[in-house]
Amino acid sequence: MTIFPCTAEHLDRYGEIYADAFSGEPWNDPWDRKDAVVHVKELLESKQSYGLECVIDGRVAGFILGTSMLFHYGRTFEINDLAVDPAFQKRGIAKKLMEVLLSELDKQNIVGVHLITAAEAFLPEFYERFGFQKEKRVILMGREL
């Protein structure tokens, strides 16, 4: 298991992983692979994007990707995607990606890390193991158009 920076060279593989991972439990989102590639491409092409991939036996098995933004109190990072190929799940890949990402962000003087996740299944518990907690001062709001 080796961790490398994300690269546009592996964009199609990231899209494949994303579509397969998020089409399964607990999300059950019907992602089309072409749309997933566009989704990841848009993040990767952001000026402030940063991500890591996990490679096992020469194959990308998972990735974590997000963007940073400067606020008056410092630069924060939002984890947009963490996805592991279902064939490689339950091997500690998500844990390793999260550990390395948080270590790298600390070196970059990032003052906070945020993410949005489903409030069901194992997801909140997974992120709580890394010190994430429900925000007390902000809430997620949305509106359909």
C-alpha positions in Angstrom: 0.0 0.0 0.0 1.6 3.2 -1.2 0.3 6.8 -1.0 0.9 9.3 -3.8 -0.5 12.7 -4.8 -3.5 12.5 -7.0 -2.8 13.1 -10.7 -4.9 13.8 -13.8 -3.3 10.8 -15.3 -5.6 8.6 -13.2 -8.7 10.6 -13.6 -10.7 7.8 -15.3 -9.7 5.4 -12.6 -10.8 7.9 -9.9 -14.2 8.2 -11.7 -14.6 4.4 -11.8 -13.8 4.1 -8.1 -16.1 7.0 -7.2 -19.1 5.6 -9.2 -18.6 2.1 -7.9 -18.1 3.1 -4.2 -21.0 5.6 -4.1 -23.4 3.4 -5.9 -23.1 0.9 -3.0 -23.9 1.0 0.7 -24.5 3.3 2.5 -25.0 5.9 -0.2 -26.8 3.9 -2.9 -26.4 6.8 -5.4 -26.8 5.7 -9.0 -23.6 7.3 -10.4 -22.9 7.0 -14.1 -19.1 6.5 -14.5 -18.9 9.3 -17.1 -20.5 11.7 -14.7 -18.2 10.6 -11.9 -15.2 11.3 -14.0 -16.5 14.8 -14.6 -17.2 15.3 -10.9 -13.6 14.3 -10.0 -12.1 16.3 -12.9 -13.8 19.4 -11.7 -12.3 19.0 -8.2 -8.9 18.1 -9.5 -8.8 21.1 -11.8 -9.6 23.5 -9.0 -6.6 25.7 -8.2 -6.8 24.9 -4.6 -7.3 21.1 -4.9 -5.2 18.6 -3.1 -5.6 14.9 -3.0 -3.9 11.5 -2.4 -4.3 8.1 -4.0 -3.6 4.7 -2.6 -1.9 2.2 -4.9 -1.8 -1.5 -4.3 0.0 -3.8 -6.6 0.3 -1.1 -9.3 -3.5 -0.3 -9.2 -5.2 2.8 -7.7 -7.4 1.3 -5.0 -8.8 4.6 -3.5 -8.4 8.3 -3.2 -9.2 11.3 -1.1 -9.6 14.7 -2.6 -10.6 18.2 -1.5 -10.0 21.9 -1.8 -8.7 24.6 0.5 -10.0 28.1 1.1 -8.6 31.1 2.9 -10.6 32.8 5.7 -9.8 35.6 8.1 -8.6 33.0 10.6 -6.5 30.9 8.2 -6.8 28.4 5.4 -9.2 25.5 5.8 -9.6 22.4 3.8 -12.8 20.6 2.8 -12.7 16.9 2.1 -15.0 16.5 -0.9 -14.4 12.9 -1.7 -13.0 9.8 0.0 -13.7 6.7 -2.1 -12.3 3.1 -2.1 -12.9 0.6 -4.8 -15.3 -1.9 -3.4 -12.9 -4.7 -4.3 -10.3 -3.2 -2.0 -12.6 -2.1 0.9 -12.0 -3.3 4.5 -8.2 -3.2 4.1 -7.6 0.0 6.0 -7.2 2.1 2.8 -9.6 4.9 3.9 -7.9 5.0 7.3 -4.5 5.3 5.7 -5.6 8.0 3.3 -7.1 10.0 6.1 -4.1 9.7 8.3 -1.7 10.8 5.6 -3.9 13.6 4.4 -4.3 15.0 7.9 -0.5 14.8 8.4 0.1 16.6 5.1 -2.5 19.3 5.8 -0.9 20.0 9.2 2.5 20.5 7.5 0.7 23.0 5.2 -0.5 25.0 8.2 -4.2 24.3 7.4 -6.2 25.5 10.5 -9.2 23.3 10.1 -10.7 20.4 8.1 -14.3 20.0 7.2 -16.5 17.5 5.4 -20.0 16.5 4.7 -21.1 12.9 5.2 -24.2 10.9 5.6 -25.5 10.7 9.1 -26.1 7.0 8.8 -24.3 3.7 9.0 -20.7 3.7 10.0 -19.7 7.1 8.4 -20.0 9.4 11.4 -18.1 6.9 13.6 -15.4 6.6 11.0 -14.7 10.3 10.9 -15.0 10.7 14.7 -12.0 8.4 15.1 -10.0 11.2 13.4 -11.3 13.9 15.7 -14.1 15.2 13.6 -17.3 16.2 15.4 -20.6 17.8 14.6 -20.2 21.5 14.1 -21.9 23.6 16.8 -21.7 27.0 15.2 -22.6 26.2 11.6 -25.2 24.1 9.9 -25.6 22.8 6.4 -28.5 24.5 4.6 -29.8 23.7 1.1 -32.5 24.6 -1.4 -33.7 22.8 -4.4 -34.2 24.8 -7.6 
